Amino acid sequence: MLKRETFVDAISKIKQHEELMDRLDSICREFGDFRSSLDFGNLHLQALLAVLKEAMDDEYMRGRAADIRDVTFRLMCNLTGKEIPNLSTLDEPVIVVAKDLTPSDTGSLNKEFAKGFVTEMGGRTSHSAIMARSLEIPAVVGCKGILEGVDNGDMIILDAINGEVIVNPSEEEIKSYEKKAEEYAA
């Protein structure tokens, strides 16, 4: 059981950390009209724990924070009637570019059309990276700045073996990677 003093002390330390407070505020704003429910208090605590774990230096614990955020987000969507994004409905070949993909997002990817994915967040031990390997979906995770560097409809070369992403490649780069893809498939 969490002691009141421990919780108050944790809240006090969080309030002193501007980045954590901004993250927590964004969670509250997203689901702000739901604050009167007892369920919100529990989910708010889960979000708080996710923010705390995210702040840790340990890559494994940051990955678990993503898992907690995913479950919290899905519960809040169900409780508030918001739509949960569904990557299983992709109907054309794409490379998914996102800030992060949760395990449920990765698991729902339509492999016929999702030719790979790139995320800003994540690392080798994140669930999305582990699932991408097991599902044999090419992926590059932890690609800082990718969201600012790509627009919907841009051509992307995704080299998951070397962890490279090329946005709007030249004809020469396209030919080079087509040759690499043929060699890899052989």
Secondary structure, 3 states (H helix, E strand, C coil): CCCHHHHHHHHHHHHCCHHHHHHHHHHHHHCHHHCCCHHHHHHHHHHHHHHHHHHCCCHHHHHHHHHHHHHHHHHHHHHHCCCCCCHHHCCCCEEEEECCCCHHHHHHCCCCCEEEEEECCCCCCCHHHHHHHHHCCCEECCCCCHHHHCCCCCCEEEECCCCEEEECCCHHHHHHHHHHHHHHHC
